[in-house]
């Protein structure tokens, strides 16, 4: 009996220690995820496209956060067609600006915003869509004030997932393109955490699941942020907006299975899996194919 009690006491102590460790690690993971590295967009790169009119524009989000963007229009005959280009996590508008010439050459005006918690935009937290999807809709309304009548979207990684979530709320886009989006935040986070753990696969899978789950619980209890609601795959089932999904077959950050899952959720969606392309590198793996498919997708809608 004494041996049993001792074993029970040791087991209970180990379970308590494990719980405390998981909670502590989850809290660190949560705070790291809510406050990502801010990449300074730097100066406005007007030299990238001298034939365009570049301006800095701003917007006040529904929670009061001040958001910033660049807006550029082609000088020769702006036609009211506009594209919002959204960057990925821990990036800024400077990381998305390379797509601007492709659209400007084709007569589109381009909005390049810093997502909340990124670049020069305000916002206390990065919320992976909980608040950003409303920001995207507000940016669309701001684009209409700039004379945009036909509005499209291109999103990279997190930016693609934000476009999908926003399109399910309001049909404000004629069509969108999402490159390397995640279908489910929890599953995507587990993959990212596993990549950081120098552990055997059999253990890292369990460890990443515990860390992410405890981090999400911490975010809900501490900040009221329910990340279980961040499921772009559910938004895909609801959206009426035409969606082109692009994903590299060598993406080890957000596996291409996420885009396959998103495509299965909406029969009208199109999917292009790009050989030899890493995360958000389809445009460098197949520049001609990327340009043709994206512009054709917008032209069709």
C-alpha positions in Angstrom: 0.0 0.0 0.0 2.8 2.4 0.9 4.5 1.7 -2.4 1.2 2.4 -4.3 0.8 5.7 -2.5 4.3 6.6 -3.2 3.9 5.8 -6.9 0.6 7.7 -7.0 2.3 10.7 -5.3 5.2 10.7 -7.7 2.8 10.3 -10.7 0.6 13.2 -9.5 3.7 15.4 -8.9 5.0 14.6 -12.4 1.6 15.4 -13.9 1.5 18.7 -12.1 5.0 19.7 -13.2 4.2 18.7 -16.7 1.1 20.8 -16.6 2.9 23.8 -15.2 5.7 23.5 -17.8 3.2 23.1 -20.7 1.3 26.2 -19.4 4.5 28.2 -19.1 5.7 27.2 -22.6 2.2 27.8 -24.0 2.2 31.3 -22.5 5.6 32.1 -24.1 4.5 30.7 -27.4 1.3 32.7 -27.2 3.1 36.0 -26.5 5.6 35.3 -29.3 2.8 34.7 -31.7 0.8 37.8 -30.7 3.8 40.1 -31.0 5.8 39.1 -34.1 9.0 40.7 -35.5 8.1 44.1 -37.1 9.8 44.5 -40.5 10.2 48.2 -41.3 8.8 48.9 -44.8 11.3 51.7 -45.2 11.0 54.4 -47.8 8.3 54.3 -50.5 10.0 52.5 -53.5 8.7 54.7 -56.2 11.8 53.7 -58.3 10.3 50.2 -58.6 7.7 51.6 -60.9 8.5 55.1 -62.0 5.4 55.2 -64.2 3.1 55.2 -61.2 1.8 57.7 -58.7 2.7 56.5 -55.2 1.1 57.7 -52.0 1.0 56.8 -48.4 -2.6 56.2 -47.2 -4.0 55.5 -43.7 -7.1 54.1 -42.1 -8.5 53.8 -38.6 -9.6 50.3 -37.8 -12.8 49.5 -35.9 -10.9 49.1 -32.6 -9.1 52.4 -33.2 -5.8 51.0 -34.5 -4.1 53.2 -37.1 -3.2 51.2 -40.2 -0.9 52.3 -43.0 -0.5 51.4 -46.6 1.0 52.5 -49.9 -1.4 53.1 -52.8 -0.1 53.3 -56.3 -1.9 54.0 -59.5 -0.7 53.8 -63.1 -0.4 57.3 -64.6 -1.8 56.3 -68.0 -5.5 55.7 -67.8 -6.4 54.3 -64.4 -9.6 52.3 -65.1 -11.0 51.7 -61.6 -9.6 48.1 -61.3 -7.6 47.7 -58.1 -5.8 44.9 -56.3 -5.1 44.7 -52.5 -1.8 42.7 -52.0 -1.5 41.3 -48.5 1.9 40.2 -47.0 2.6 37.2 -44.7 3.5 36.9 -41.1 6.4 38.9 -39.7 6.7 40.8 -43.0 5.4 44.2 -44.1 4.2 45.9 -47.3 7.8 46.0 -48.5 7.7 42.2 -48.8 4.7 42.4 -51.1 5.6 45.4 -53.2 7.4 43.2 -55.8 4.0 42.2 -57.1 3.0 45.7 -57.9 4.6 46.1 -61.3 2.7 43.0 -62.6 -0.6 44.6 -61.8 0.4 48.2 -62.7 1.5 47.0 -66.2 -1.9 45.5 -66.7 -3.8 48.7 -65.7 -4.6 47.9 -62.0 -4.1 50.3 -59.1 -2.4 48.5 -56.1 -3.0 48.8 -52.4 -0.1 47.5 -50.2 -1.1 47.6 -46.5 0.9 46.8 -43.4 -1.3 44.3 -41.5 -2.1 45.1 -37.9 0.8 44.5 -35.6 3.2 44.6 -38.6 5.3 47.3 -40.2 4.1 50.8 -39.3 0.5 49.8 -38.6 -0.9 49.9 -35.1 -2.7 47.2 -33.3 -1.8 45.6 -30.0 -1.9 42.0 -31.2 -1.6 39.9 -34.4 -4.8 37.9 -34.3 -4.5 35.8 -37.5 -7.9 36.8 -38.8 -10.0 37.5 -35.8 -9.6 41.2 -36.3 -7.7 41.4 -39.6 -10.6 40.2 -41.7 -12.5 43.3 -40.7 -9.4 45.4 -41.4 -9.4 43.9 -44.9 -13.0 44.9 -45.5 -12.3 48.4 -44.2 -9.4 48.7 -46.6 -11.7 47.7 -49.5 -14.1 50.6 -48.5 -11.1 52.9 -48.4 -10.2 51.7 -51.9 -13.6 52.6 -53.1 -13.0 56.1 -51.8 -10.0 56.1 -54.1 -12.2 55.4 -57.1 -11.8 51.6 -57.2 -14.9 50.0 -58.8 -13.6 46.4 -59.4 -11.5 45.1 -56.5 -9.4 42.0 -56.4 -7.0 40.5 -53.8 -3.7 38.7 -53.7 -2.6 37.3 -50.4 0.7 35.6 -49.4 0.6 33.0 -46.6 -1.2 34.7 -43.7 -2.4 37.3 -46.2 -4.1 34.7 -48.3 -5.9 33.2 -45.3 -7.1 36.7 -44.3 -8.5 37.3 -47.8 -10.5 34.0 -47.6 -11.8 34.9 -44.1 -12.8 38.4 -45.2 -14.5 37.2 -48.4 -16.8 35.0 -46.3 -18.1 38.1 -44.4 -18.8 40.3 -47.4 -18.6 39.7 -51.2 -16.4 42.7 -51.8 -13.9 41.1 -54.1 -14.5 40.2 -57.7 -11.9 37.4 -57.2 -9.0 36.6 -54.9 -5.7 34.6 -55.1 -4.3 33.0 -52.0 -0.7 31.6 -52.1 0.2 29.1 -49.4 -2.7 29.9 -47.0 -3.4 27.8 -44.0 -6.7 26.0 -43.7 -6.7 25.8 -39.9 -4.6 27.9 -37.6 -4.1 25.2 -34.9 -2.8 22.7 -37.4 -0.6 25.2 -39.1 0.9 26.3 -35.8 1.7 22.8 -34.9 3.7 22.4 -38.1 5.7 25.6 -37.4 6.4 24.6 -33.8 7.6 21.1 -34.9 10.1 22.7 -37.2 11.6 24.5 -34.2 11.9 21.5 -31.9 15.2 19.6 -32.2 13.4 16.4 -31.1 12.5 13.0 -32.7 9.3 13.1 -34.8 7.4 10.8 -32.4 8.0 13.2 -29.6 7.8 16.6 -31.4 4.3 15.9 -32.7 3.0 15.4 -29.1 5.1 18.3 -27.8 3.9 20.7 -30.5 0.3 19.8 -29.9 0.6 20.5 -26.2 2.4 23.8 -26.7 -0.1 25.0 -29.3 -3.1 23.9 -27.4 -1.9 25.5 -24.1 -1.0 28.6 -26.0 -4.5 28.9 -27.5 -6.0 28.4 -24.1 -3.8 31.0 -22.6 -4.7 33.5 -25.4 -8.4 32.9 -24.7 -8.2 33.2 -20.9 -5.7 36.0 -20.7 -6.7 38.2 -23.7 -10.1 36.9 -24.8 -8.8 35.8 -28.2 -10.4 32.6 -29.3 -8.1 31.3 -32.0 -10.2 28.1 -32.4 -12.4 30.4 -34.5 -9.6 31.0 -37.0 -10.5 28.3 -39.6 -10.3 29.6 -43.2 -11.6 26.2 -44.3 -15.0 27.1 -42.8 -14.8 30.4 -44.6 -14.2 28.6 -47.9 -17.4 26.7 -47.4 -19.3 30.0 -47.1 -17.6 32.4 -49.5 -19.2 33.1 -52.9 -16.0 34.8 -54.1 -13.9 33.0 -56.8 -10.7 31.8 -55.2 -7.5 30.6 -56.9 -5.3 28.7 -54.5 -1.5 28.5 -55.3 0.8 26.3 -53.3 4.4 25.1 -53.6 4.9 21.4 -53.4 8.1 22.0 -51.4 6.5 24.2 -48.8 7.7 22.9 -45.4 6.1 25.8 -43.4 2.5 25.4 -44.5 2.3 22.1 -46.3 0.4 22.1 -49.6 -2.3 19.8 -48.0 -3.8 23.0 -46.5 -4.6 24.3 -50.0 -5.9 20.9 -51.0 -8.2 21.0 -47.9 -9.4 24.5 -48.8 -10.1 23.5 -52.4 -12.2 20.5 -51.3 -14.3 22.8 -49.2 -15.4 24.9 -52.2 -16.2 23.3 -55.6 -15.8 26.6 -57.4 -12.2 27.1 -56.2 -9.2 26.5 -58.5 -5.9 25.0 -57.3 -2.5 25.2 -58.8 0.2 23.1 -57.1 3.7 24.4 -58.2 6.6 21.9 -58.5 9.9 22.9 -56.9 8.3 25.9 -55.1 9.0 26.6 -51.4 6.8 28.7 -49.2 5.4 31.7 -51.1 8.0 31.2 -53.9 5.7 30.2 -56.8 6.4 33.5 -58.5 10.2 32.7 -58.5 9.8 29.0 -59.3 7.6 29.8 -62.3 7.4 33.5 -63.0 5.6 33.3 -66.3 3.1 30.8 -65.1 2.4 32.8 -61.9 1.8 36.0 -63.8 -0.4 34.3 -66.5 -2.5 32.4 -64.0 -3.1 35.3 -61.6 -3.9 37.9 -64.3 -6.1 35.4 -66.2 -8.0 34.6 -63.0 -8.8 38.3 -62.4 -9.6 38.9 -66.1 -12.1 36.1 -66.0 -14.0 37.7 -63.1 
